């Protein structure tokens, strides 16, 4: 059974930091990319960062590049999202999700449609 469990959300003020974690079980991550998606009620889900678990390449959306950093812990099958300089516009439910990659594919995609399994989400609220 595939499970993704996010943690680390919370309420912070503008300019502060949070670190989200996603523990994945039930699949071999070397065949996947792991992405972080976020959603605000009434808006489309947005892919903000992803990591190709096999080759380690990362991608960021323009909205978070330079502020957020994605990383992986191979020993724990965990992907982290370090979020610095948080803004009110970062307020959303954050989900981690997996994208099965064709053999030999490098990099990863931010399109939410690419992702299949996802976690239950964790709320991030940034107040001014």
C-alpha positions in Angstrom: 0.0 0.0 0.0 1.4 3.3 -1.1 1.4 6.0 1.6 2.7 9.6 1.6 2.6 11.4 5.0 3.3 15.1 5.1 4.2 17.0 8.3 5.6 20.4 9.3 2.9 22.8 8.4 1.7 25.5 10.7 1.1 29.2 11.3 4.0 31.6 10.8 4.5 35.3 10.1 5.7 36.9 7.0 9.5 36.3 6.5 9.6 33.3 8.7 10.5 29.7 7.7 9.0 26.2 7.8 10.3 22.8 6.8 7.8 20.3 5.4 8.6 16.6 5.3 7.0 13.8 3.3 7.6 10.2 4.2 6.9 7.8 1.4 6.3 4.1 1.8 5.0 1.3 -0.4 7.0 2.0 -3.6 10.5 2.2 -4.9 11.3 5.9 -5.1 14.1 5.4 -7.6 11.4 5.1 -10.3 9.6 8.3 -9.3 9.8 12.0 -8.9 8.4 13.5 -5.8 6.8 16.8 -6.0 5.2 19.4 -3.7 1.9 20.8 -4.9 -0.2 23.4 -3.1 -3.7 24.5 -3.4 -5.7 27.5 -2.2 -9.5 27.1 -2.1 -11.1 28.3 -5.3 -7.8 28.2 -7.2 -6.1 25.5 -9.3 -3.5 23.3 -7.7 0.0 24.5 -8.3 3.2 22.4 -8.6 5.9 24.3 -6.9 8.9 22.0 -6.7 9.9 18.5 -7.5 12.9 16.2 -7.3 13.8 13.2 -9.5 14.6 10.7 -6.8 17.0 8.8 -9.0 19.2 11.5 -10.5 18.6 14.2 -7.9 17.7 16.9 -10.3 15.3 19.5 -9.0 12.8 22.0 -10.4 11.1 25.0 -8.9 8.2 27.2 -9.9 9.0 30.9 -10.4 6.8 31.7 -7.4 9.2 29.9 -5.0 12.6 29.8 -6.7 15.3 31.3 -4.4 13.1 30.9 -1.3 12.3 27.2 -1.2 14.7 24.2 -1.3 13.7 20.6 -1.9 15.9 17.8 -0.7 15.8 14.0 -0.1 16.9 11.7 2.6 17.6 8.4 0.9 17.9 6.5 4.2 14.5 7.5 5.3 12.6 7.7 2.0 11.7 11.3 2.9 11.6 14.4 0.9 11.8 17.8 2.6 10.8 21.3 1.5 12.6 24.1 3.3 10.5 27.2 2.9 12.2 30.5 3.8 11.1 34.1 3.5 7.5 33.0 3.5 4.8 35.4 2.2 1.1 35.7 2.7 0.6 34.3 -0.8 2.3 31.1 0.3 -0.7 30.3 2.4 -2.2 27.0 1.1 -2.6 23.3 1.7 0.7 21.6 0.7 0.7 18.1 -0.7 3.5 15.8 -1.6 2.9 13.5 -4.5 4.7 10.9 -6.7 5.1 10.8 -10.5 6.2 7.5 -12.0 9.0 8.2 -14.5 9.7 6.4 -17.8 13.0 4.5 -17.7 15.9 7.0 -18.3 13.8 10.1 -17.8 15.8 12.9 -16.4 14.4 15.8 -14.4 10.8 16.1 -13.2 7.6 18.0 -14.1 5.6 20.5 -12.1 2.3 19.8 -13.8 -0.1 18.5 -11.2 -1.6 16.2 -13.8 1.6 14.2 -13.9 1.2 13.0 -10.3 -0.6 10.0 -9.1 -0.3 9.2 -5.4 -0.4 12.1 -3.0 -0.7 12.6 0.8 -3.4 14.1 2.9 -1.9 17.6 2.9 -0.6 19.9 5.5 -1.8 23.5 6.1 0.6 26.4 5.8 -0.7 29.7 6.9 1.4 32.9 6.7 0.1 36.0 8.5 1.1 39.5 7.8 
